[in-house]
Amino acid sequence: MALKWTLYGDGGTPPPGGVVAPDERLSWPRTIGLGAQHVVAMFGATFVFPIIMGLNPQLAVLMSGIATILFLLIVNDKIPSYLGTSAAFVAAAGAIRAQGGESSDVTGAILVAGVILFGIGVLVHFVGGRMIDKVLPPAVTGAVVMLIGFNLAPVVANIYWPADQWTALATMVFVIIVSVVVRGFISRVAVLMGLIFGTLFSWFLDAVSGPLTAADGSESDRMANFANVGNAAWFGFPESITQADGTVLSGAHLPTFSATFILLIVPGVIALVAENAGHVKAVEEMTKRDLNPYMGRAFMGDGAGTALAGFVGGSPTTTYAENIGVMAATRVYSTAAYYVAAVVAILFGFSPKFGAVVSAVPSGVLGGITVVLYGMIGLLGAKIWVDNKVSFGSPLNLVPLAAGLVIGIGDVKLQFTDSFSITGIALGTIVTIIAYHAVKPFAPKDWLGDHQGDDRAGTPGPTGGPAEGPVAR
């Protein structure tokens, strides 16, 4: 089944109102064109997030292609989706490094998170999707997604933005304008366009106003440093890349495991569950096919992709809303296009020169990109609340979630021993989930009625549908 599709009509462009089903395809030239379009849609975020996590973007793109094929095989080609780099673990990766962890510690924790997600998928496959709504109602899921995103604010404020505030500001404004004002497909690749614009703008500032002067009096260029690009091979396995600021992005490597670091990254699994469920519901609505029996398989596919990527030193994966947006615009849901996109990504992943180009993006440009992306991650939590009509007139939703949010966003620490503590995202997630379920049995019945975001028939799932804009992790 995986490599067999029925030709849609004569293989030409679908007529108005026409829909190409997952098990159908257009002519191969058109299918290849659509596959390339899917690559462009996922491109910006897929290589930006690994750089932010200190991981290799070339390896991330390579593993995104492999993970996509693995996902499609596990769901038996029923759910057309592309798996790109997930932002759910960005904050945890930063926390691991802040506590002295290396890239292998980050990828080891990512591997464990993938195994956990795969296990959740197995359980959902046999028990049913309602279990997710019981354990992680939208009120709780929205809070966890929100604290994951907003916990990242200090990274922007203290690292990327100060590197070159004017380039960061110009890049941010550009991304906002392209995302909102520009129409069509270009708005969906605003991150990629922002990276190109910001790099060119940094060159312009260097030419007009000269290099940056740091607090210690040293000077440095704003613009991208392509010195490593010329030395990089056109074809080869992903190798370590040294960025202009001296940061080394490790190539393929085996993971290492630490209970402390694993605890930091596990809350990101909740975000993956939420977005996977939402994306399946969105595809179900667009294709008019019942995909609920494949919900567990979707979790298993994403978990397998994330675990495999972590095993070789790559970035975590997740289904991408940008690609769902492309399907909504083209009304072509053929999984054949996703196989093409995956193969193209794999080819890019075997080019060290591509990795060197990506890693040369100036820090100031990343400052403008991340200030938008991190905020959007946080606001996706609010979107979950809105889509599911979560009422904050109920203290059950208001009080436990408020405590968890402040702990997560403020990076509050609970110290147990000199060598073990729970901080920020992990602690905020634990407080949110445990406090919510601990007090729920004692809440008055009128707090458990409609508009609580849980235990209601017809709940549209943890997320209400495909998010719009340049990224929706």
DODOPA-385172 format. One record per atom (N, C-alpha, C): residue in one letter; x, y, z. Coordinates in steps of 0.1 Angstrom, whole numbers, plus 5000, padded with zeros to 4 digits. Layout:
REM residues N
AXYZ...
REM end
This chain:
REM residues 473
M500849885000M500050005000M500950135000A502050125007A502850245010A503250314997L503550234986L504050284974L503150274962K501850254965K500850234955K499750344957W499450424947W498450524947W497650514934T496350544935T495450554923T495650684917L495850694904L495950824896L494650894897Y494651024901Y493451104902Y493151154888G491951114883G491551164870G492651134859D493051244852D494051224842D495451264848G495451294861G496751334868G496951484868G496051554862G496151704861G495651764874T495751904874T495351984886T493851954889P493451934901P492051904904P491152024901P489951994896P489052104893P488552174905P487952294905P487452354917P486552264925G486852254938G486052164946G486552024946G487551984937G488051854937G489051834948V489051704953V489951664964V490751544960V492051544962V492851434960V493051364973A492551234974A492651164987A494051114990P494251075003P495551025006P496050904998D495150824993D495650704985D495550734970E495450854966E495450894952E496750984950R496951014937R498051104934R497851174921L498451284919L498451354906L499651284897S499851344885S500951294877S502251314885W503251224882W504451234890W505151374889P505251444878P505851574878P505051674888R503751664888R502951754897R503251704912T503251574914T503451524927T504851564932I505851564924I507151604928I507151754931G506451834923G506351974926G505652004939L504651924942L503951944955L504851904967G505651794964G506551754975G507651854978A508151924967A509052034969A508452144977Q507152174974Q506452274982Q506352244996H506152115000H506052075014H507452095020V508552075013V509852095018V510052235022V509652325013V509852475016V508952515028A507752455029A506852485041A507452455054M508152335055M508752295068M510152345070F510752405060F512152425060F512652515071G512052635072G512552735082G512652685096A511452645101A511452595115A512252475118T512352385108T513052255110T514552275112F515152375106F516552395109F516852505119V515852595122V516052695132V516052635146F515152545149F515052495162F516252405166P516752325158P518052255162P519152345166I519352455158I520352555161I520152605175I518952645178I518652695191I518952595202M518652465199M518952365209M520452325210G521252385201G522652345200G522852215193L521952175184L522052045177L522252075162N522651975155N523051995141N521852005132P521752115124P520552135116P520552045104Q521752005098Q521751915087Q521251775091L521651735103L521151605108L519651615111A519251725116A517751745118A516951725106V517351795095V516651785082V516651645077L517851575078L517951435074L516951345081M516951365095M516051275103M514651315101S514351435097S512951475095S512351395083G513251375073G512751295061G512551145065I513551095072I513450955077I512250935086A512051025095A510951015105A509551025097T509551105087T508251125079T507950995073I508850925066I508650795060I508150695070L508850695082L508550595093L507150625097F506750745099F505350785104F504350735094L504550765081L503550725070L503450575070L504450495072L504350355072L503550305084I503850365096I503150325108I501650355108V501250465101V499850495100V499250445088N499950355081N499450285069N498950385058D499750505057D499450605047D498050665049K497450655061K496050705063K496050855067I497250905073I497251045078I498451115071P498151195061P499251265054P499751375063S501051365066S501751455075S503251455073Y503851575075Y505251575075Y505751595089L506851525093L507451545106L508651625106G508551745111G509751835112G510251845126T511151935129T511751955142T510752015152S510551955163S509652005173S510252115182A509452215185A509952315195A509652285209A508952175211A508452145225A509552125235F510752085230F511852055239F512952165239V512752275233V513752385232V514152435246A513152465254A513352515267A514052415276A513652295275A514252185283A515752165278A516052175265A517352155260A518252275266G517752395267G518452505273G518752475288A517752425295A517852395309A518952285311I518952185303I519952075304I521352135302R521552225293R522852285290R523252375302A522252445307A522552535318A522952465330Q522652335332Q523052255343Q524252175340G524952205329G526252135325G526052025316G524851995311G524651885301G525251915288E525551805281E526151815267E525051775257S525451785244S524451745234S523951605235S524851515240S524451375241S523451355252D523451445263D522451435273D521151485268V521151595259V519951645253V519251535245T520051475236T519551375227T519151245234G519751215245G519351095253G517951125259A517751245264A516451275270A515351275259I515751325247I514851325236I514451185232L515451095232L515150955229L514050895239V514250925252V513350875262V511950935260A511951065256A510651125254A509951055242G510651015232G510050945220G509550815224V510250745233V509850615237V508550625245I508450725254I507250755262I506050785253L506250865243L505150905233L504750775226F505650695222F505350565215F504450485224G504850475237G504050395246G502650445248I502550585248I501250645249I500350605237G501050605225G500350565213G499850425213V500650335219V500150195220V498950185229L499050265240L497950255250L496650315243V496750435236V495650495230V495050405219H495950335212H495450245201H494550135206F494850085218F493949975224F492850025233V493050145240V492150185249V491150295243G491650375234G490850475228G491350615231G491050715223G491450845225G490850925236R489750875242R489150945253R490050945265M490950855266M491850845277M492750975278I493051025266I493851155266I493051265272D491751275268D490951385273D490751375288K490751255294K490651235308K491851275316V493051235311V494251255319V494751395316L494651445303L495151575299L494051655293P493051695301P491951785295P492551915289P491851975280P492352095274P492852205284A492152215295A492552315305A494052295309V494352165312V495752135316V496752145304T496352085293T497252085282T497552225277G496552315277G496852455273G497852515282A497752495295A498652555305A500052495303V500252375300V501552315298V502252365286V501452375275V501952425262V502352575264M501552645272M501852795274M503152815282L503252735293L504452755301L505752715294I505652615285I506752575277I507252685268G506252755262G506652865253G507252985260F506553025270F506953145277F508153135286N508453005290N509652985297N510953025289L510753025276L511853055267L512153205266A511353295271A511553435270A512953485274P513453435285P514853485289P515853445279V515653335271V516653305261V516753415250V515653465246V515553575237V516253695243A515753735255A516153855262A517653855265N518253745269N519653745274N520653695264I520253625253I521253565244I521053615230Y519953595224Y519853625209Y519653775207W518753835214W518453975211W519654065213P520354055225P521454145227P522554125217A522654015210A523753985200A523754095190D522554145186D522454255176D521054295176Q520754395184Q519354435186Q518654485174W519354565166W518754625154W518454525143T519354425141T519054325132T517854235137A517854215150A516754135156A515454205154L515454335157L514154415156L513654415141A514554445132A514154445118A513654305113T514354205117T513854065114T512454035119M512254075132M510954055139M509854125131V510154255128V509054335121V508754265107F509854225100F509654165087F508854035088V509053945098V508353825099V506853855103I506653955111I505253995114I504454035102I505154125094I504454175082I504154065072V505153985069V504953875060V503853775064S503853745077S502853655083S501453705082V501253835084V499953895085V499453965072V500354045066V499954125055V500054045041V501053965040V501253895027V500253775027R499753755015R498753645014R499353525007G498653415008G499053285001G500153215008F500853135000F501853045005F503053115011I503453235006I504553305012I504353335027S503153355031S502953385045S503253265054R503153145048R503353025055R504852995057V505653055049V507153035050V507753165055A507053235063A507553365068A508953345076V509053235083V510353215090V511453205081L511353125070L512353115060L512653245054M511653325050M511853455044M512553545054G512153535067G512753625077G514253595079L514653465078L516053435078L516853495067I516353485055I516953545043I517053695045F515953755048F515953905050F516953945061G516853885072G517753925084G519253915080T519553805073T520953785069T521453905060L520553935050L520854045041L520954175048F520054195058F520054325066F521254335074S521754225080S522954235088S524154275079W524254225067W525254265058W525154415055F523954465053F523754605051F524254695062L523854655075L524354725086L525854725088D526454615085D527954605085D528554705075A527954715063A528454805053A528254955057V527154985063V526755125066V527355175079S527255095090S527655145103S528855065109G529354965102G530554905107G530154795117P531254725122P531054615131P530454645145L529954545152L529354565165L530454585175T530254665185T531154685196T530554625209A531254525215A530754455227A531054535239A530454495250A530754565263A532154565267D532954465263D534354465266D535254545256G534654605247G535354685237G535754615224S535554485224S535854405212S534854425201E535254415188E534454435177E534154305169S533054285163S532654165156S531654205145D531754135134D530854155123D529454105126R528454175121R527054125123R526754015113M527354025101M526853935090M527253795092A526653705084A526853565084A528353535080N528953445086N530253405083N530253275075F530553285063F530453165054F531853105052A532753125061A534153075060A534152925059N533252855067N533152715068N532452655056V531652735048V530952675037V531852625026G532852705023G533752665012G534452535015N534752515028N535552395031N534652265033A533352295033A532352175036A532152095023A532051965024A531851885013A530351895008W530151864995W528851864989W528051744994F528651634996F527951515000F528751445012G527951395022G528651335033G527651325045F528051255055F527251245067F527351375075P526351405083P526451525091P527651525101E528451625100E529551635109E529451755118S530251775128S530251885137S530452015130I529752115133I529852245127I530152355138T531152435135T531452545144T530852675139Q530052735147Q529352855144Q530352975146A529953085141A530753205141A531053245156D530153215165D530453255179D531253145187G531653045179G532452945186G531652825190T530352835190T529452715194T529552605185V529752485190V529952365182V528552285181L528052265169L526852185167L527252045164S527051955173S527651815172S526951745160G527751665153G527251575143G526551455149A526451345141A525851225146A526551175158H525851135169H526451085181H525450995188L525950915197L525150825205L524650905218P523550875223P522950955234P523550905247T523450985258T523750945272T522550985280F522450915291F521150925299F521450975313S520551065318S520551115331S519151145336A518851085348A517451095353A517051245354T517951325359T517651465361T517351535348F518151505337F517851575325F516651515318I516351385319I515151325314I513951395320L513951415333L512851475340L512551615334L513551685330L513351825324L512651815311I512851715303I512351715289I511051645288V510651555297V509451475296V508251555294P508051675301P506851755299P506551795285G507651795277G507351825263G506551725255V506451605261V505651495255V504151535255I503751605266I502351655266I502051745255A503051835251A502851925240A502751845227L503551735226L503551655213L502151585212V501651535224V500351465224V499251565219A499351685224A498351785221A498351825206E499551855201E499551895187E499351785177N499751655181N499451545172N497951515172A497351525183A495851505183A495151605175G495551735177G494951845169G495151835154H496351795150H496651775136H495851665130V495751555137V494951435132V493451485130K492951555140K491551605139K491451705127A492451785125A492451875114A492451805100V493251705099V493351625086V492051545085E491451495096E490251425095E489151515090E489151635094E488051725090E488251765075M489451775070M489751815057M489451705047T489851575051T489751465042T488351395043K487551435053K486251375056K486351225058R487451185064R487551035068R487751025083D487250915088D487350885102D488750835105L489550925112L490950885115L491150855130N490050855138N490150825152N490850695155P490550585147P491250465149P492750465147Y493150575140Y494650585138Y495350685147M494550745157M495150835166M496350775173G496150655179G497250595186G498450565177R498150525164R499250505155R500050635152A499350745152A499950875149A500950905161F500550885173F501450905184F502650805183M502350685179M503450585178M504450625167G503850675156G504750725145G505650835149D505050935156D505851055160D506851005171G506450925180G507350875191G508450795185A508250715175A509250635168A510250725161G509750825154G510650925148G511451005157T510851045168T511651125178T512751035185A512350905188A513350815195A514450785185L514150765173L515250735163L516150845161A515550965160A516351085159A517251105171G516751085183G517551105195G518651005195F518450885190F519450775191F520650815182V520550885171V521650925163V522151065165G521551135175G522051265179G521251375172G520051345167G519151445160G518151505169S517351595163S516351665170S514951595171P514151625181P512851565182P511951605170T510951525167T510051545155T508651565160T507851625151T506451645153T505751665140T504451645139T503751675127T503651825126Y503651875113Y503752025111Y502452085106A502052185112A500852255108A501052335095E502352375092E502552445080E502252355068N502552225069N502252135058N500752105057I500152105068I498652085068I498052205061G498652325063G498152445057G498252435041V499452375037V499652355023V498552265017M498152155024M497152065020M495752135019A495552225029A494252295029A494152385017A495252445013A495252545002A495152464989T495852354987T495852284974T494752174973R494252134984R493252024985R493751894979V495151884980V495751754976V496351694989Y495751584993Y496151515005Y496951385002S497451374990S498151254986S499451234995T499551115001T500751085008T501951064999A501751054986A502851044977A503751164977A503051284978A503751404979A504651414991Y504251355002Y505051355014Y506251255013Y506051145006Y507251065004Y508251134996V507851214986V508751294978V509451394987A508651464995A509251565004A510251505013A509951385018A510951315027A512251285020V512151235008V513351205000V514151324997V513551434994V514251564992V514951605004A514251595016A514951635029A516151545032I515951415029I517151325031I518351365023L518051405010L519151445001L519851565007F519051665012F519651785018F520451745030G519951645038G520651605050G521951535048F522251495035F523551435032F524451535026S524151665028S525051765022S525651855034P526851835038P527551915048P527552065044K527652085031K527652225027K526352295030F525252225029F523952285033F523952315048G524452215056G524552235070G525352355074A526452385067A527352495070A526652625066V525952625056V525152745052V524152785063V523452685067V522352705077V522952755090S524052695095S524652735107S525352875107A525452935095A526053065094A525053175097V523853145100V522853255102V523253335115P523353465114P523753545125P522853535137S523453555149S522653545161S521553655162G521853775157G520853875157G519553835149V519753765138V518653715130V517853625138L518553525145L517753435154L517053505165G517553615169G516853695179G515453745174G515453795162G514153835156G513253725154I513753605150I512953495147I512353435160T513253415170T512853345182T511853425190V511953565190V510953645197V509553615193V509353585180V508053555174V507753405177L508653315174L508353175175L508053135190Y508853185199Y508653145213Y507253195218G506953325214G505653375218G504453295212M504653245200M503653175193M503453035200I504552975204I504452845212I503552865224G503852975231G503053005243G501553025240L501353105230L499953145226L499153025221L499852915216L499152795212L498452735224G499052755235G498352705248G497052785250A497052915247A495852995248A494852945238K495352915226K494452865215K493752735219I494452655226I493752525231I492652565240W492852665249W491752705258W490552755251V490852845241V489752915234V489052815225D489752725218D489052625210D488152535218N488552505230N487752415238N486852485249K486752615248K485852695256K486152665271V487452675275V487852655289V487452775297S486652755307S486152875315S487052895327F487553015329F488353055340F487553125351G486153115349G485353155360G485253045371S485852925367S485852815376S487252815383P487252815397P488552805404P489252685401L488552575397L489252445393L490252475382N489852555372N490752585361N491752695364L491252785372L492052915375L493152885384V492952825396V493952825406V495152735404P494852605401P495952515399P496752555387L496152595376L496852635364L497652765366A497152855374A497852975377A499152945384A499152855394A500352815401A501352755392G500852655384G501852595375G502452685365L501652785360L502152875350L503252965355V503053015367V504053105373V505353025376I505252905381I506352825383I507152795370G506452755360G507052725347G507652845340I506952955339I507453075332I508553135340G508353145354G509353205362G510653125365D510652995360D511752905362D511952875377V510952865385V511052835399V511652705402K512552695412K513352575415K512852515428L512752375428L512552305440L513752215443Q514552255453Q515852185455Q515652065465F516051945461F515951835470F517251795476T518351795468T519651765473T520651865465D521851855468D522851945461D522951905447S522651785443S522751745429S521451715422F520251735429F519051705423F517951815426S517351865416S516351965418S515351955406I514152005408I513152015397I512852165395T512952205382T512852345380T511852375368G511452495367G510752555356G509652465349I509952425337I508952355329I508552225336A509552145341A509152015347A508352035360L508752125368L508052155381L506652215378G506552305369G505352365365G504352265360T504852175351T503952065346T503451975357I504351935366I503951845377I502851915385V503152035389V502152105398V500852115391T500852155378T499552175370T498752045370I499351935366I498651805364I498151755378I499151745387I498751685400I497751765408A497951895408A497051985416A495651985410Y495551985396Y494251985390Y493551855393H494151745392H493451615394H493251585409A494051645417A493951615432A492751695437V492451815432V491351885438V490051875430K490151815418K488951805410K487851725416P488151605423P487051535430P486251605440F486851715446F486251795456F485551915451A485651945438A485052065433A483552055432P482852165434P481352165433P480952125419K479852065417K479352015404K479252125394D478852245399D478652355389D479952405383W481152355389W482452385383W482852285373L482052175372L482452065363L481452065351G480652165349G479752155338G480352195324D479552255316D480052295303D481052405304H481852415293H482852515292H484052495302Q484252375306Q485352345315Q486552285306G486252245294G487252195285G487552045287D486751975295D487051835297D485751765300D485751625298D484651545302D483351585294R483551635282R482351675275R482351595261A481151545258A481051475245A481251585234G481851535224G482051625212G483251715214T484051705224T485251785225T486151775213P486551875207P487251865194P488751825196G489151785208G490451735210G491351845216P492551815220P493451905226P493652035219T493652025206T493752145198T492552145188G492052265184G490852265176G491052255162G492252265157G492452255142G493852305139P494052315126P495452365121P495652515125A496752535131A497152675134A497552745121E497452875121E497752955110E499153025113G499753075102G500953145104G502253075101P503453135104P504653075100P505052945107V504552925119V504852805126V503852775136A503552655138A502652605149A503152475154R503952475164R504452355169R503552295180
REM end
